[in-house]
Amino acid sequence: MPANIITTEDLIAFRLELLADIRKLLNNSSKGSPKKWIKSSDVKKMMGISQGTLQTLRDNGTLPFSRIGGAIYYDHQEISTLFEENKIPNKF
């Protein structure tokens, strides 16, 4: 299997495409008002991330959460804010 070299520009383009896809999913799922609180399983699907990545986002304080019993919930607005704060402007 030949090795592929990935450049910084490739990663930036991938990130922009991923954020656009996530925004599209958020917009499609919010035909009305979105839920205020979202469970971990829904956040993983929405963001396209693994359980480990979600755990890391919680552990390092990137994504605030609330725990009620054994269930963990995330504020929909906090997720949207996270994407906006990490948006990279298009340089093209």
C-alpha positions in Angstrom: 0.0 0.0 0.0 1.6 3.3 -1.1 2.0 6.1 1.5 0.0 9.3 1.0 1.5 12.5 2.2 -1.0 14.9 3.8 -0.2 18.5 3.9 -1.4 21.2 6.3 -3.5 22.6 3.5 -5.2 19.2 3.1 -6.0 19.1 6.9 -7.4 22.6 6.8 -9.6 21.8 3.8 -10.8 18.6 5.5 -11.6 20.6 8.7 -13.6 23.2 6.7 -15.5 20.5 4.9 -16.2 18.7 8.2 -17.4 21.8 9.9 -19.7 22.6 6.9 -21.1 19.1 7.1 -21.7 19.4 10.8 -23.4 22.8 10.3 -25.6 21.3 7.6 -26.6 18.4 10.0 -27.3 20.9 12.7 -29.4 23.0 10.4 -31.3 20.0 9.1 -32.0 18.6 12.6 -33.2 22.0 13.9 -36.3 22.4 11.8 -37.9 24.1 14.7 -36.1 24.7 17.9 -33.3 22.3 18.8 -33.3 20.4 22.0 -31.6 22.4 24.8 -29.8 19.3 26.2 -28.3 16.5 24.1 -27.2 13.1 25.2 -23.6 11.8 24.5 -24.7 9.4 21.8 -26.4 12.2 19.9 -23.4 14.5 20.3 -21.1 11.7 18.9 -23.3 11.3 15.9 -23.7 15.0 15.3 -20.0 15.7 15.6 -18.8 12.4 14.0 -16.5 11.6 16.8 -15.7 8.6 19.0 -16.5 8.1 22.6 -12.8 8.6 23.4 -12.7 12.0 21.6 -15.8 13.1 23.4 -14.2 12.0 26.7 -11.1 14.1 25.9 -13.3 17.1 25.1 -14.9 16.8 28.5 -11.6 16.1 30.3 -9.8 19.1 28.9 -12.7 21.4 29.5 -13.4 22.1 25.8 -17.0 20.9 25.9 -18.9 21.7 29.1 -21.4 19.0 30.3 -23.9 18.1 33.0 -24.1 14.7 34.6 -27.5 13.5 36.0 -27.2 10.0 37.4 -25.2 8.0 34.9 -26.3 10.1 31.9 -24.2 13.0 30.5 -25.8 15.9 28.7 -24.4 18.7 26.6 -25.9 22.1 25.9 -26.7 22.5 22.2 -25.7 26.2 22.3 -22.3 25.2 23.8 -21.6 22.9 20.9 -22.6 25.6 18.4 -20.3 28.1 20.2 -17.4 25.6 20.2 -17.7 25.4 16.4 -17.9 29.1 15.9 -14.9 29.8 18.2 -12.8 27.3 16.3 -13.9 28.4 12.8 -11.0 29.1 10.4 -11.7 31.8 7.9 -11.5 30.7 4.2 -8.2 32.0 2.8 -9.0 31.4 -0.8 
